[in-house]
Each structure stands twice: as structure tokens, then as C-alpha cells.
């Protein structure tokens, strides 16, 4: 009989139960000395068999990050790592602290002035809290930011519902495009390239045109997406993941400057809603079907890569 030396629990969303059953099988094959369990939605210390608590234990939360005491779910005799939500300003400061190439960002305020030496000639206005839709992300000349009025925006614009951010614009080519790498426990599980089907607005466009044209590549009905491996971007994504060692799941969006070819990290999506192998959101993606899911899994051997990463991290962190 195999003697267990470490224990691992992954707390995941219910919709991903089949995925993590497959990953659990591979973890057991890779290292039978790890006592593993995959738990949908929630786990507490009272729910665990005694032998889990008697071993060095790693708990990975991909949903419902625990509070800081046992009464609210955290397992005290364990190493706990969890998804979390941080705002874009905090994220930018973290990037700078870790020397990650990124783009200046600030909260938009009416009448604010921006230094073109920092922000360049063009900036992007984007909602701070309403995410995932790509709607109403607009490019605006930096010099016009102090002159903007609420009446300049269409009546159905998200700026009427949400606070906004302003960020330096990097044009990625004729059309907006973004590279995304999904990193789980320090391993890349998938990567792809999203491209808007229409170009950036011409720089001579009227303000009304600029404020009614989104330049975000997650605007689902107006983009194409395909799987691709960009080794340079992947190296940067892994560097970003190293800067967030306590965050198990990152969907890292990277821009490549169309003029200089330089890479910039746009955001990391740390909140845990980016397990798109089986997420409810992925089912709404145009063209996402069983064949696409299979291609996603095969790109990097996602289940094997996830299992290897979990084994490695269990030995590193369960102490």
C-alpha cells in the first residue's frame, strides 16, 4: 500500500467537475504519494478526513476565496492559495514593482489632464468594474481628455453606469488584437490570439465616432480568435505568473506594439472566472464547440500540464 506524504485539495467551480476529475487521475498516476481531492465550490476543515489534516496540505481555491479564519472556511493547518480580485490600479502598481512592461493607467475624472510624455498622443477609456463584454472601450486623443463631458457619450454608453479608467494606447497593428495565455499553477495551459474584425478608428475621426467604436478584442461578436503559441509572449506570461505566486489561475492579456514589436502586459484576470475549458462564459463564445474545446485541450496537453504543475507545487508548498 502506498504511503501518502503530501495532501492536495483543489476547490473548483461545479461546472468544471469533469475537468478536475481528469486532472485528479493524472495527479495520482504521476505521484501516488500525494493524497488528492477535487472539491466543487466549497470545502471546510470539518469536511476533511483526518488523514488529510495529518499530512502537509496544499489547498488551491479557484472559487470562493476563503476569509482569514477557520470559521469562514480557510483551513488553518494548510498552505492556502486562492484566486482574488484586485483593481487595475493595484495591478499596474504590482507590475511596476516587479519590472513587468505595462501601460500607465489612472481613474478617469472629468476635467483631468494627462501628461503626453507619459500617456502619449492617444489613450483608451474603459469601464472599471463592468468586465468581459468589451463594450464601450474607446480610444480618444490625450489632448481631448480635459474637455470631455458626459453629454459627449451615447446615451447607452457604459460611462453612465460605471466608473472609468484611462490608459495609454498601444496600437497593435491595423486592427486591435490581443494575445492571451492561461497560466495555472505556473504552467501554460492554453494561448490564443484575438483580433477585431474592423480596424482602429482613423485618427481624424469625429469624437462621436470614437466614443461609439470599441477597440477591445473581447467584444465577442466583432472578433476572430485562433490558437497560437508565441514563445516570447509565453515567457512574459510566465514572468507575470511568478510575480503573483499566490494566485493559482491567471488569464494574462498581452499586447504587441505594431510599430516597435515590444510586448506589454494589459491585465491578469486573477478572479477565477477564466477556466474557459468548461466555463459558462465560454459556451457563449461564437464558434466555441466540442471541436474547439478539444483543440484547446490538445494545444499544450492541458490536463497533463495541469497535473504536473499541481504535483510540483504540492511538493513545493505543502510543508
FIDODREN-460803 format. One record per residue (C-alpha): residue number from 0; residue in one letter; x, y, z. Coordinates in Angstrom, 3 decimals. Layout:
N
REC  num  residu         x         y         z
REC  NUM       a         X         Y         Z
...
END
This chain:
319
REC  num  residu         x         y         z
REC    0       x     0.000     0.000     0.000
REC    1       x     1.317     3.429    -0.979
REC    2       x     2.216     5.701     1.905
REC    3       x     0.961     9.240     1.477
REC    4       x     3.483    12.020     2.146
REC    5       x     1.524    15.112     0.987
REC    6       x    -2.110    16.127     0.540
REC    7       x    -3.736    18.321    -2.116
REC    8       x    -7.215    19.800    -2.445
REC    9       x    -8.436    21.843    -5.405
REC   10       x   -11.679    23.756    -4.844
REC   11       x   -13.223    24.439    -8.256
REC   12       x   -16.474    25.570    -9.828
REC   13       x   -19.189    22.944   -10.160
REC   14       x   -19.283    23.390   -13.944
REC   15       x   -15.651    22.204   -14.143
REC   16       x   -16.079    18.966   -12.165
REC   17       x   -15.366    16.712   -15.166
REC   18       x   -12.164    18.622   -15.937
REC   19       x   -10.770    18.207   -12.457
REC   20       x   -11.692    14.537   -12.287
REC   21       x    -9.462    14.062   -15.321
REC   22       x    -6.693    16.119   -13.722
REC   23       x    -7.013    14.159   -10.440
REC   24       x    -6.500    10.857   -12.283
REC   25       x    -3.286    12.216   -13.785
REC   26       x    -2.031    13.575   -10.447
REC   27       x    -2.462    10.140    -8.899
REC   28       x    -0.593     8.457   -11.770
REC   29       x     2.230    10.981   -11.621
REC   30       x     2.723    10.767    -7.859
REC   31       x     0.755     8.215    -5.835
REC   32       x     2.293     9.600    -2.620
REC   33       x     0.025    12.658    -2.936
REC   34       x    -3.371    12.218    -1.356
REC   35       x    -5.599    14.346    -3.596
REC   36       x    -9.193    15.547    -3.682
REC   37       x   -11.121    17.798    -6.054
REC   38       x   -13.969    19.654    -4.337
REC   39       x   -16.709    21.569    -6.154
REC   40       x   -17.494    25.055    -4.844
REC   41       x   -16.630    24.771    -1.128
REC   42       x   -14.513    22.956     1.436
REC   43       x   -14.076    23.366     5.182
REC   44       x   -11.822    21.747     7.755
REC   45       x   -14.763    19.838     9.241
REC   46       x   -15.393    18.143     5.895
REC   47       x   -11.894    16.655     5.592
REC   48       x   -10.891    13.109     6.546
REC   49       x    -8.388    13.079     9.418
REC   50       x    -5.537    11.780     7.273
REC   51       x    -5.644    14.918     5.093
REC   52       x    -5.059    17.130     8.117
REC   53       x    -2.269    14.882     9.365
REC   54       x    -0.242    15.498     6.186
REC   55       x     1.423    18.607     4.785
REC   56       x    -1.527    20.050     2.856
REC   57       x    -1.916    22.433    -0.085
REC   58       x    -5.391    23.869    -0.760
REC   59       x    -5.957    25.613    -4.099
REC   60       x    -9.093    27.758    -4.307
REC   61       x   -10.353    28.518    -7.808
REC   62       x   -13.675    29.748    -6.457
REC   63       x   -14.927    31.363    -3.252
REC   64       x   -11.589    32.546    -1.870
REC   65       x   -11.636    31.919     1.865
REC   66       x   -11.607    34.513     4.584
REC   67       x    -8.795    34.649     7.106
REC   68       x   -10.135    32.403     9.844
REC   69       x   -11.365    28.852    10.257
REC   70       x   -14.964    29.884    10.959
REC   71       x   -15.166    31.302     7.436
REC   72       x   -13.666    28.374     5.580
REC   73       x    -9.895    28.662     5.500
REC   74       x    -8.028    25.514     6.515
REC   75       x    -5.522    26.643     9.102
REC   76       x    -3.140    23.665     9.042
REC   77       x    -2.502    24.073     5.313
REC   78       x    -0.918    26.262     2.696
REC   79       x    -3.840    28.095     1.093
REC   80       x    -3.584    29.837    -2.275
REC   81       x    -6.584    31.429    -3.903
REC   82       x    -7.917    33.436    -6.784
REC   83       x    -8.656    37.049    -5.938
REC   84       x    -9.895    40.264    -7.448
REC   85       x    -7.649    43.302    -7.495
REC   86       x    -8.390    46.553    -9.244
REC   87       x    -6.489    47.687   -12.319
REC   88       x    -4.617    50.415   -10.460
REC   89       x    -3.311    47.919    -7.900
REC   90       x    -2.414    45.562   -10.714
REC   91       x    -0.449    48.283   -12.523
REC   92       x     1.477    49.135    -9.360
REC   93       x     2.283    45.453    -8.907
REC   94       x     3.542    45.241   -12.489
REC   95       x     5.836    48.209   -11.944
REC   96       x     7.159    46.767    -8.677
REC   97       x     8.163    43.588   -10.491
REC   98       x     9.562    45.295   -13.611
REC   99       x     6.859    43.935   -15.881
REC  100       x     6.307    46.003   -19.043
REC  101       x     2.895    47.642   -18.705
REC  102       x     0.909    50.719   -19.706
REC  103       x     0.211    53.775   -17.497
REC  104       x    -3.329    53.831   -16.139
REC  105       x    -5.412    56.115   -13.904
REC  106       x    -9.001    56.586   -12.825
REC  107       x   -10.791    58.887   -15.225
REC  108       x   -12.062    62.150   -13.769
REC  109       x   -13.918    64.877   -15.591
REC  110       x   -11.523    67.679   -16.493
REC  111       x    -8.389    65.693   -15.704
REC  112       x    -5.212    66.482   -17.624
REC  113       x    -2.751    63.826   -18.726
REC  114       x     0.916    64.282   -19.489
REC  115       x     1.503    63.241   -23.123
REC  116       x     5.089    62.375   -22.195
REC  117       x     3.619    59.561   -20.076
REC  118       x     0.426    58.706   -21.908
REC  119       x     1.352    59.510   -25.494
REC  120       x    -0.985    61.109   -28.008
REC  121       x    -3.831    58.613   -27.579
REC  122       x    -5.424    56.876   -24.613
REC  123       x    -8.073    54.233   -24.042
REC  124       x   -11.152    54.856   -21.909
REC  125       x   -12.543    51.650   -20.392
REC  126       x   -15.008    50.671   -17.636
REC  127       x   -13.521    49.895   -14.239
REC  128       x   -15.983    47.311   -12.954
REC  129       x   -18.091    46.014   -15.836
REC  130       x   -15.811    43.416   -17.379
REC  131       x   -15.800    40.676   -20.023
REC  132       x   -18.077    42.348   -22.556
REC  133       x   -15.577    44.602   -24.347
REC  134       x   -18.364    47.130   -24.807
REC  135       x   -17.593    50.874   -24.774
REC  136       x   -13.803    50.697   -24.653
REC  137       x   -12.823    53.744   -26.699
REC  138       x    -9.676    55.446   -27.973
REC  139       x    -9.522    59.221   -27.513
REC  140       x    -6.809    61.836   -28.184
REC  141       x    -4.977    62.591   -24.938
REC  142       x    -5.424    66.330   -25.505
REC  143       x    -9.233    65.941   -25.541
REC  144       x    -9.494    64.200   -22.156
REC  145       x    -9.844    67.512   -20.178
REC  146       x   -12.650    68.652   -22.494
REC  147       x   -14.879    65.571   -22.298
REC  148       x   -18.436    65.960   -20.999
REC  149       x   -20.971    63.305   -20.102
REC  150       x   -23.197    64.577   -22.917
REC  151       x   -20.475    63.679   -25.433
REC  152       x   -21.144    59.977   -24.842
REC  153       x   -24.022    57.985   -26.372
REC  154       x   -26.997    57.588   -24.053
REC  155       x   -26.451    53.820   -23.764
REC  156       x   -22.698    54.134   -23.106
REC  157       x   -21.386    52.287   -20.040
REC  158       x   -19.899    55.503   -18.650
REC  159       x   -23.432    56.279   -17.461
REC  160       x   -23.325    53.091   -15.335
REC  161       x   -19.727    52.648   -14.237
REC  162       x   -16.602    54.493   -13.195
REC  163       x   -13.963    54.623   -15.913
REC  164       x   -10.221    54.213   -16.328
REC  165       x    -7.874    55.941   -18.753
REC  166       x    -4.837    54.079   -20.073
REC  167       x    -2.095    54.676   -22.608
REC  168       x    -2.998    53.319   -26.038
REC  169       x    -0.677    50.963   -27.878
REC  170       x    -1.774    50.209   -31.420
REC  171       x    -1.197    46.555   -32.185
REC  172       x    -1.474    46.864   -35.956
REC  173       x    -4.190    47.884   -38.371
REC  174       x    -6.792    46.112   -36.226
REC  175       x    -6.843    45.784   -32.425
REC  176       x    -5.522    42.400   -31.319
REC  177       x    -4.513    40.693   -28.073
REC  178       x    -2.595    37.583   -27.066
REC  179       x    -3.902    35.645   -24.062
REC  180       x    -2.066    32.934   -22.139
REC  181       x    -3.901    30.926   -19.489
REC  182       x    -1.471    30.024   -16.691
REC  183       x    -2.398    27.533   -13.974
REC  184       x    -0.011    26.936   -11.076
REC  185       x     2.881    28.212   -13.159
REC  186       x     2.100    26.186   -16.299
REC  187       x     0.647    27.488   -19.555
REC  188       x    -2.491    25.530   -20.429
REC  189       x    -3.682    27.449   -23.489
REC  190       x    -2.895    30.508   -25.557
REC  191       x    -4.627    32.339   -28.350
REC  192       x    -4.810    35.438   -30.465
REC  193       x    -7.950    37.586   -30.684
REC  194       x    -8.371    40.163   -33.454
REC  195       x   -11.109    42.694   -34.081
REC  196       x   -12.761    42.324   -37.476
REC  197       x   -12.592    46.081   -38.066
REC  198       x    -9.620    48.472   -37.836
REC  199       x    -8.888    51.160   -35.277
REC  200       x   -10.813    54.361   -35.982
REC  201       x    -8.855    56.734   -38.171
REC  202       x    -7.172    59.463   -36.172
REC  203       x    -9.199    62.143   -37.942
REC  204       x   -12.491    60.604   -36.764
REC  205       x   -15.093    62.786   -35.093
REC  206       x   -15.315    62.431   -31.306
REC  207       x   -18.796    60.920   -31.673
REC  208       x   -17.326    58.143   -33.833
REC  209       x   -14.523    57.473   -31.374
REC  210       x   -16.939    57.247   -28.439
REC  211       x   -19.189    54.783   -30.259
REC  212       x   -16.423    52.457   -31.519
REC  213       x   -14.970    49.857   -29.171
REC  214       x   -11.332    48.844   -29.547
REC  215       x   -11.414    45.906   -27.113
REC  216       x   -10.761    42.451   -28.515
REC  217       x   -13.129    40.770   -26.038
REC  218       x   -16.100    42.331   -27.851
REC  219       x   -17.275    38.845   -28.810
REC  220       x   -19.466    39.459   -31.832
REC  221       x   -16.812    41.556   -33.566
REC  222       x   -13.673    39.468   -33.302
REC  223       x   -11.933    36.368   -34.579
REC  224       x    -9.865    34.098   -32.366
REC  225       x    -7.448    31.285   -33.060
REC  226       x    -4.951    29.235   -31.081
REC  227       x    -1.334    30.231   -31.427
REC  228       x     1.902    29.829   -29.471
REC  229       x     4.013    32.966   -29.185
REC  230       x     7.134    31.898   -27.308
REC  231       x     8.180    35.436   -26.407
REC  232       x     4.716    36.250   -25.094
REC  233       x     4.633    32.955   -23.197
REC  234       x     7.922    33.802   -21.497
REC  235       x     6.459    37.126   -20.419
REC  236       x     3.274    35.417   -19.182
REC  237       x     5.342    33.060   -17.023
REC  238       x     7.264    36.024   -15.633
REC  239       x     3.943    37.640   -14.720
REC  240       x     2.765    34.434   -13.019
REC  241       x     5.967    34.380   -10.959
REC  242       x     5.106    37.893    -9.757
REC  243       x     1.746    36.586    -8.459
REC  244       x     2.899    33.386    -6.677
REC  245       x    -0.205    33.094    -4.510
REC  246       x    -2.631    33.281    -7.424
REC  247       x    -3.278    29.847    -8.958
REC  248       x    -5.089    30.903   -12.140
REC  249       x    -4.212    33.817   -14.424
REC  250       x    -5.533    34.698   -17.866
REC  251       x    -2.835    37.100   -18.985
REC  252       x    -3.602    39.533   -21.798
REC  253       x    -0.577    40.796   -23.703
REC  254       x    -0.296    43.482   -26.390
REC  255       x     2.426    43.650   -29.033
REC  256       x     3.132    47.197   -30.251
REC  257       x     2.576    47.192   -34.000
REC  258       x     5.362    49.731   -34.545
REC  259       x     8.093    48.606   -32.125
REC  260       x     7.158    44.928   -31.634
REC  261       x     7.517    45.461   -27.877
REC  262       x     5.268    43.451   -25.552
REC  263       x     3.126    44.932   -22.774
REC  264       x     1.007    43.152   -20.181
REC  265       x    -2.510    44.558   -20.149
REC  266       x    -4.115    42.569   -17.321
REC  267       x    -4.038    39.250   -15.477
REC  268       x    -7.706    38.417   -14.719
REC  269       x    -6.994    36.917   -11.302
REC  270       x   -10.608    36.468   -10.219
REC  271       x   -11.000    32.797   -11.165
REC  272       x   -13.632    33.140   -13.892
REC  273       x   -11.250    32.267   -16.740
REC  274       x   -11.225    28.459   -16.633
REC  275       x   -12.699    28.536   -20.123
REC  276       x   -12.251    24.835   -20.840
REC  277       x   -15.695    24.435   -19.295
REC  278       x   -16.875    27.841   -18.046
REC  279       x   -20.421    29.016   -18.583
REC  280       x   -18.991    32.092   -20.292
REC  281       x   -17.089    30.035   -22.869
REC  282       x   -20.330    28.431   -24.035
REC  283       x   -21.440    31.847   -25.262
REC  284       x   -18.328    32.392   -27.384
REC  285       x   -19.201    32.418   -31.095
REC  286       x   -17.850    29.247   -32.680
REC  287       x   -16.943    27.544   -29.408
REC  288       x   -17.972    23.887   -29.732
REC  289       x   -16.717    20.414   -28.862
REC  290       x   -14.080    20.562   -31.593
REC  291       x   -12.783    23.885   -30.290
REC  292       x   -12.673    22.550   -26.740
REC  293       x   -10.718    19.503   -27.920
REC  294       x    -8.252    21.733   -29.777
REC  295       x    -7.818    23.836   -26.638
REC  296       x    -7.015    20.764   -24.552
REC  297       x    -4.562    19.396   -27.103
REC  298       x    -2.642    22.636   -27.617
REC  299       x    -0.406    22.131   -24.570
REC  300       x    -1.835    18.865   -23.253
REC  301       x    -3.811    20.868   -20.719
REC  302       x    -4.797    18.101   -18.285
REC  303       x    -1.297    16.612   -18.180
REC  304       x     0.264    20.072   -17.815
REC  305       x    -2.157    20.946   -15.008
REC  306       x    -1.450    17.682   -13.181
REC  307       x     2.325    18.125   -13.471
REC  308       x     2.015    21.683   -12.151
REC  309       x    -0.098    20.545    -9.202
REC  310       x     2.364    17.809    -8.275
REC  311       x     5.261    20.244    -8.467
REC  312       x     3.518    22.922    -6.405
REC  313       x     2.286    20.408    -3.827
REC  314       x     5.859    19.359    -3.115
REC  315       x     6.997    22.987    -3.029
REC  316       x     4.214    24.462    -0.905
REC  317       x     2.706    21.703     1.236
REC  318       x     5.131    21.829     4.139
END
